[in-house]
Amino acid sequence: MRSTHSRQANHALATALAALLVAPCAARAQSAGTYEVTPELIAAAEKEGKVVWYTSADTEVVERLANDFHAKYPKIEVSTERSGAERNFQRINQEYGSDLHVVDIYEASDAVQFPIFKRAGWLAKSLPAEVVKLWPKNGVDPDGEFATARANLSVIAYNTKFIKPADAPTSLASLLDPKWRGKMVKAHPGYSGTIMTATYVISHALGWDYFEKLGHQRVMQVQSSSDPPKKLALGERPVMADGNEYNIHILAEKGVPVVPVYAPEGTPFVPGNAAILKDAPHPNAAKLYFAYIYSLEGQQGLSDVGGLRSLHPGVKEKAGRVPLSQIKLLESDPVALEKEIETIKQKYEQYFGT
């Protein structure tokens, strides 16, 4: 899902996305690393008995996916290491820098990390055939080293226990209203890949002047993009300036009075890519779990349980969730974003502190 933001920010991207999903790249030639799930693969994976997965997705989401996989393949244990995208990125760099090969599969909401690992030669050319057949072209690395496993939006949200819908924020610009001073929570781009992407696209859409003004609003700062929805649910702040849409879905469906807001200026669209590491210690179990993540069963689970957006054309979203076709999306270009990371961190800390 890549395009130069300046060319995308002025129109809804959902129409193009929907068209891609309707007409997936079935004719795309399969790479040498493309594989099917076979009895032989399952037997080899069961012999290894374990798969190690580093991810930045919310704990409840990844535990459900791992448990469902283990129920299907009880001879294989899933070791899930959940942390922020930036911390996992540093961890893999340290491990591979020390010639330690611990992780089998890496998944993160920071799309910039995958071209970096690809250049380092740390990713395997290994994608399930289902991904190659069904995913849109711009959801798959052209060399077959990674693909979008989940998609997420960073949204505004509010708690209806404290704010009436008629009084709620309706846009990014509305968050600058003095009435929200001291009442908002947001995550930090230095810790969260989702918020790094969101900060990038919003700074290009509205300019850094927007963040400078937002910084004067006495915003509660947290780290992970899954933290603002939790603070919102607890009532520690009645408004969420940014954070995961999927956490809002999960909370709302449990009866927590939280409501997402899709800003007319655009809502950041954040792809969560995944890859098998080239030196994975459990290569067959990695392939089997990787295929499960992208399967209709796995993707439907991510949508139903996790509230995530999927690129699998067979996934059906729950009733009540706003479809992508009705949301103006802001997409990022990971290659262009990579060049601005340090600038984003410096400017952000200038306006919000560390």
Secondary structure, DSSP 8 states (H G I E B T S, - for coil): ----HHHHTTS-SHHHHHHHHHS--TTS---TTEE---HHHHHHHHHH-EEEEEE-S-HHHHHHHHHHHHHHSTT-EEEEEE--HHHHHHHHHHHHHTT----SEEEES-TTHHHHHHHHT-B---EEHHHHHHS-GGGB-TTSS-EEEEEEEB-EEEETTTS-GGGS--STGGGGSGGGTT-EEE--TTT-HHHHHHHHHHHHHH-HHHHHHHGGG--EE-SSTTHHHHHHHHTS-SEESS-BHHHHHHHHHTT--EEEE--TT-EEEEEEEEEEBTT-SSHHHHHHHHHHHHSHHHHHHHHHTT--B---TT----TTS--GGGS-EE---HHHHHHHHHHHHHHHHHHH--
